[in-house]
Amino acid sequence: MRRREVIRLVGSAAMMPVLGPLAARAQQPTIGYLSAGSPSGAELSLAGFHEGLKETGYIQGRNVRIEYRWAEGQFDRLPALAAELARLRPDVIYAGSPPGVRAAAAATATTPIVFGMGEDPVKEGIVTNLNRPGGRITGITGFGNQLVGKRLQLLHEIAPAAATFAFLINPNNPNGEPDTADARAAAAALGRRLHVLQAGSEGELEGAFNTMARLRVGALSVNVDPAFRGWRQSIVALAAVHAIPAVYERPDFVSAGGLMAYSADSADAGRQGGIYVGRILKGEKAGDLPVLQSTKFELVINLKTAHALGLTIPPGVLAIADKVIE
C-alpha cells in the first residue's frame, strides 16, 4: 500500500505542471495597463503598482494577468491601444494621464477604470466629485501639474543669479498649455523672464537646449510628461553639457544625474493605484471609491551635480530635502 501511495502521489505531482497552470490561467482576472509613456520611464510607479496589488492578494503570473500597452510618448496612439485592451475584455483598466483615461473610457462602456494622474480629475472632466466619483472611474491624483510654481520657486532659491528661466514642454501633451500659463505666472511673481521651449521627440531635445544656450537661459524646469521620463538620460546629459541647473518632476531624473526634483511620491501613488485595482477585482465598485490625493511629496537633490554646476545649496533647502545624493 505504501508503494502504491507513493506512485499515486508522484503521478499526481507530474500532472500538476500541466493541469494546474491551465486551470489557473482560465480563472485569472485580467488587468489592462495603459500608459502614454514607456516602461523605462515607469519603473517607480510600476513597482508601486505591483506592491499595491500584492497587498490585496494579487501577484502577476500567479493569480492575475496584466496586459501592458505603452504609447511611448505618442498620445495619438492611445485610442488604438485602448481599443486593443478592450477587445481582451479586462476586468479593470489602469490608465495614466487624462488622455489615457479618455481613450479607455471611449473604448469600453462597462469596464471599471482606475487612473493615476498629476492633473485635477474634476477640472479635467474625468469625475464630477472627488469624494464620491460615481460611475466606473476613480483613481489617484498627485496634482503634480499644480507643482509647477513650487518647482520654479525652488529653482530660484538654488540658482538666485539666474535672470532667465526656460520651461520645457512636450507639444503633444495636452498639459502643455495650462502648465505654461502656471509657469509664466510663477516666473513673473519671481521677477524672472521665462522662455517656453518644446520637444516632441527625443531628437528635438538637442535643438531645444541649443536654443536655451542662445537665449542665455540660467535655469530650466522640465514639465511633467511621460515621454520625458523615458528620455531622462538624454535630458540630464544635455543639461550637464550646457551647464544649466534644472528641476524635474520625478526623482529618477536626479538618480540619473539631474540636479533636483520635487513631486508626489510616484511609488506610493502607484501602490495606491494597485490597491484600488485589487479592491475592484474583489468586487468593490469604482464609483464608490473616493479619488485619493497624494499626501507624500519628496524633494530630492543631487549635491554632486550642484558642485559640478558651481552651486551651493542653501541650508534651508537642504533642511527640507527628503533625500540628498552625495
Buried (B, 14 or more C-beta within 10 A) or exposed (E): EEEEEEEEEEEEEEEEEEEEEEEEEEEBBBBBBBBBBBEBBBBBBBBBBBBBBBEBEBEBEEBBBBBBBBBBBBBEBBBEBBBBBBEEEBBBBBBBBBBBBBBBBEBBEEBBBBBBBBBBBBEBEBBEEBEEBEBBBBBBBBBBBBBBBBBBBBBBEBBEEBEBBBBBBBEBBBBBEBBBEBBBBBBEEBEBBBBBBBBBEBEBBBEBBEBBEEEEBBBBBBBBBBBBBBBBBBBBBBBBEBEBBBBBBBBBBBBBBBBBBBBBBBBBBBBBBBBBBBBBBEEBEBBEBEBBBBEBBBBBBBBEBBEEBEBEBEEEBBEEBEEBBE
